[in-house]
């Protein structure tokens, strides 16, 4: 069996573990997502480094909720210095400045993604949301729960959120042996499954009582015209539109 086939099997195992262990908590979070949609609130999504890809995946996406706001900070993204972003993620006090730029309200919700959940910025970001009365969700991996926190509080991300969803990613992320090291990270696909699952289920619940704002593809007939109405609606409230 090739290494890529082993990677495929490990990825499927990870996704299957999420599906079999997280469904009950998916339901809890989906109800909160539905409440946010019905209240005309915003769903904020934040991650550092590669975790910001999950925020980008949910934002301004064909088939995605139009009331999702990705919280992007250049210093915590890879294109402005990958090694620097790793160093900044460990800095205390930075999350507050990012949080203030978006200022979620009590009718909104906040997802913070970090598989390890050990670094200061994600810990502080979810703590800020919770302290402001925002419903907070951590997407992280239980395989890191025995690791030391890099935040002075000693807390890990999952300990600071209202709910944590386990992306079931193994410690170290990569799953395929190549010599003495591993290749093939699974956290991006795993976290995307987690986030999209609760957004889809939340949208289904909300659709029973309200019209759910969902983008169409701009590459299908009428899609751009349909999306323009949603963009006009949310542009004053979502800073990256």
Secondary structure as a PSIPRED ss2 file (coil, helix, strand):
# PSIPRED VFORMAT (PSIPRED V4.0)

   1 X C   1.000  0.000  0.000
   2 X C   1.000  0.000  0.000
   3 X H   0.000  1.000  0.000
   4 X H   0.000  1.000  0.000
   5 X H   0.000  1.000  0.000
   6 X H   0.000  1.000  0.000
   7 X H   0.000  1.000  0.000
   8 X H   0.000  1.000  0.000
   9 X H   0.000  1.000  0.000
  10 X H   0.000  1.000  0.000
  11 X H   0.000  1.000  0.000
  12 X H   0.000  1.000  0.000
  13 X H   0.000  1.000  0.000
  14 X H   0.000  1.000  0.000
  15 X H   0.000  1.000  0.000
  16 X H   0.000  1.000  0.000
  17 X H   0.000  1.000  0.000
  18 X H   0.000  1.000  0.000
  19 X H   0.000  1.000  0.000
  20 X H   0.000  1.000  0.000
  21 X H   0.000  1.000  0.000
  22 X C   1.000  0.000  0.000
  23 X H   0.000  1.000  0.000
  24 X H   0.000  1.000  0.000
  25 X H   0.000  1.000  0.000
  26 X H   0.000  1.000  0.000
  27 X H   0.000  1.000  0.000
  28 X H   0.000  1.000  0.000
  29 X H   0.000  1.000  0.000
  30 X H   0.000  1.000  0.000
  31 X H   0.000  1.000  0.000
  32 X H   0.000  1.000  0.000
  33 X H   0.000  1.000  0.000
  34 X H   0.000  1.000  0.000
  35 X H   0.000  1.000  0.000
  36 X H   0.000  1.000  0.000
  37 X H   0.000  1.000  0.000
  38 X H   0.000  1.000  0.000
  39 X C   1.000  0.000  0.000
  40 X C   1.000  0.000  0.000
  41 X C   1.000  0.000  0.000
  42 X C   1.000  0.000  0.000
  43 X E   0.000  0.000  1.000
  44 X E   0.000  0.000  1.000
  45 X E   0.000  0.000  1.000
  46 X E   0.000  0.000  1.000
  47 X E   0.000  0.000  1.000
  48 X C   1.000  0.000  0.000
  49 X H   0.000  1.000  0.000
  50 X H   0.000  1.000  0.000
  51 X H   0.000  1.000  0.000
  52 X H   0.000  1.000  0.000
  53 X H   0.000  1.000  0.000
  54 X H   0.000  1.000  0.000
  55 X H   0.000  1.000  0.000
  56 X H   0.000  1.000  0.000
  57 X H   0.000  1.000  0.000
  58 X H   0.000  1.000  0.000
  59 X C   1.000  0.000  0.000
  60 X C   1.000  0.000  0.000
  61 X C   1.000  0.000  0.000
  62 X C   1.000  0.000  0.000
  63 X C   1.000  0.000  0.000
  64 X C   1.000  0.000  0.000
  65 X E   0.000  0.000  1.000
  66 X C   1.000  0.000  0.000
  67 X C   1.000  0.000  0.000
  68 X E   0.000  0.000  1.000
  69 X E   0.000  0.000  1.000
  70 X E   0.000  0.000  1.000
  71 X E   0.000  0.000  1.000
  72 X C   1.000  0.000  0.000
  73 X C   1.000  0.000  0.000
  74 X H   0.000  1.000  0.000
  75 X H   0.000  1.000  0.000
  76 X H   0.000  1.000  0.000
  77 X C   1.000  0.000  0.000
  78 X H   0.000  1.000  0.000
  79 X H   0.000  1.000  0.000
  80 X H   0.000  1.000  0.000
  81 X C   1.000  0.000  0.000
  82 X H   0.000  1.000  0.000
  83 X H   0.000  1.000  0.000
  84 X H   0.000  1.000  0.000
  85 X H   0.000  1.000  0.000
  86 X H   0.000  1.000  0.000
  87 X H   0.000  1.000  0.000
  88 X H   0.000  1.000  0.000
  89 X H   0.000  1.000  0.000
  90 X C   1.000  0.000  0.000
  91 X C   1.000  0.000  0.000
  92 X C   1.000  0.000  0.000
  93 X C   1.000  0.000  0.000
  94 X H   0.000  1.000  0.000
  95 X H   0.000  1.000  0.000
  96 X H   0.000  1.000  0.000
  97 X H   0.000  1.000  0.000
  98 X H   0.000  1.000  0.000
  99 X H   0.000  1.000  0.000
 100 X H   0.000  1.000  0.000
 101 X H   0.000  1.000  0.000
 102 X H   0.000  1.000  0.000
 103 X C   1.000  0.000  0.000
 104 X C   1.000  0.000  0.000
 105 X C   1.000  0.000  0.000
 106 X C   1.000  0.000  0.000
 107 X C   1.000  0.000  0.000
 108 X C   1.000  0.000  0.000
 109 X E   0.000  0.000  1.000
 110 X E   0.000  0.000  1.000
 111 X E   0.000  0.000  1.000
 112 X E   0.000  0.000  1.000
 113 X E   0.000  0.000  1.000
 114 X C   1.000  0.000  0.000
 115 X C   1.000  0.000  0.000
 116 X C   1.000  0.000  0.000
 117 X C   1.000  0.000  0.000
 118 X C   1.000  0.000  0.000
 119 X C   1.000  0.000  0.000
 120 X H   0.000  1.000  0.000
 121 X H   0.000  1.000  0.000
 122 X H   0.000  1.000  0.000
 123 X H   0.000  1.000  0.000
 124 X H   0.000  1.000  0.000
 125 X H   0.000  1.000  0.000
 126 X H   0.000  1.000  0.000
 127 X H   0.000  1.000  0.000
 128 X H   0.000  1.000  0.000
 129 X H   0.000  1.000  0.000
 130 X H   0.000  1.000  0.000
 131 X H   0.000  1.000  0.000
 132 X C   1.000  0.000  0.000
 133 X C   1.000  0.000  0.000
 134 X C   1.000  0.000  0.000
 135 X E   0.000  0.000  1.000
 136 X E   0.000  0.000  1.000
 137 X E   0.000  0.000  1.000
 138 X E   0.000  0.000  1.000
 139 X E   0.000  0.000  1.000
 140 X E   0.000  0.000  1.000
 141 X C   1.000  0.000  0.000
 142 X H   0.000  1.000  0.000
 143 X H   0.000  1.000  0.000
 144 X H   0.000  1.000  0.000
 145 X C   1.000  0.000  0.000
 146 X C   1.000  0.000  0.000
 147 X C   1.000  0.000  0.000
 148 X C   1.000  0.000  0.000
 149 X C   1.000  0.000  0.000
 150 X C   1.000  0.000  0.000
 151 X C   1.000  0.000  0.000
 152 X C   1.000  0.000  0.000
 153 X C   1.000  0.000  0.000
 154 X C   1.000  0.000  0.000
 155 X C   1.000  0.000  0.000
 156 X C   1.000  0.000  0.000
 157 X H   0.000  1.000  0.000
 158 X H   0.000  1.000  0.000
 159 X H   0.000  1.000  0.000
 160 X C   1.000  0.000  0.000
 161 X C   1.000  0.000  0.000
 162 X C   1.000  0.000  0.000
 163 X E   0.000  0.000  1.000
 164 X E   0.000  0.000  1.000
 165 X E   0.000  0.000  1.000
 166 X E   0.000  0.000  1.000
 167 X C   1.000  0.000  0.000
 168 X C   1.000  0.000  0.000
 169 X C   1.000  0.000  0.000
 170 X C   1.000  0.000  0.000
 171 X C   1.000  0.000  0.000
 172 X C   1.000  0.000  0.000
 173 X C   1.000  0.000  0.000
 174 X E   0.000  0.000  1.000
 175 X E   0.000  0.000  1.000
 176 X E   0.000  0.000  1.000
 177 X E   0.000  0.000  1.000
 178 X E   0.000  0.000  1.000
 179 X C   1.000  0.000  0.000
 180 X C   1.000  0.000  0.000
 181 X E   0.000  0.000  1.000
 182 X E   0.000  0.000  1.000
 183 X E   0.000  0.000  1.000
 184 X E   0.000  0.000  1.000
 185 X E   0.000  0.000  1.000
 186 X C   1.000  0.000  0.000
 187 X H   0.000  1.000  0.000
 188 X H   0.000  1.000  0.000
 189 X H   0.000  1.000  0.000
 190 X H   0.000  1.000  0.000
 191 X H   0.000  1.000  0.000
 192 X H   0.000  1.000  0.000
 193 X H   0.000  1.000  0.000
 194 X H   0.000  1.000  0.000
 195 X H   0.000  1.000  0.000
 196 X H   0.000  1.000  0.000
 197 X H   0.000  1.000  0.000
 198 X H   0.000  1.000  0.000
 199 X H   0.000  1.000  0.000
 200 X H   0.000  1.000  0.000
 201 X H   0.000  1.000  0.000
 202 X H   0.000  1.000  0.000
 203 X H   0.000  1.000  0.000
 204 X H   0.000  1.000  0.000
 205 X H   0.000  1.000  0.000
 206 X H   0.000  1.000  0.000
 207 X C   1.000  0.000  0.000
 208 X C   1.000  0.000  0.000
 209 X C   1.000  0.000  0.000
 210 X C   1.000  0.000  0.000
 211 X C   1.000  0.000  0.000
 212 X C   1.000  0.000  0.000
 213 X C   1.000  0.000  0.000
 214 X E   0.000  0.000  1.000
 215 X C   1.000  0.000  0.000
 216 X C   1.000  0.000  0.000
 217 X C   1.000  0.000  0.000
 218 X C   1.000  0.000  0.000
 219 X C   1.000  0.000  0.000
 220 X C   1.000  0.000  0.000
 221 X C   1.000  0.000  0.000
 222 X C   1.000  0.000  0.000
 223 X H   0.000  1.000  0.000
 224 X H   0.000  1.000  0.000
 225 X H   0.000  1.000  0.000
 226 X H   0.000  1.000  0.000
 227 X H   0.000  1.000  0.000
 228 X H   0.000  1.000  0.000
 229 X H   0.000  1.000  0.000
 230 X H   0.000  1.000  0.000
 231 X H   0.000  1.000  0.000
 232 X H   0.000  1.000  0.000
 233 X H   0.000  1.000  0.000
 234 X H   0.000  1.000  0.000
 235 X C   1.000  0.000  0.000
 236 X C   1.000  0.000  0.000
 237 X C   1.000  0.000  0.000
 238 X C   1.000  0.000  0.000
 239 X C   1.000  0.000  0.000
 240 X C   1.000  0.000  0.000
 241 X C   1.000  0.000  0.000
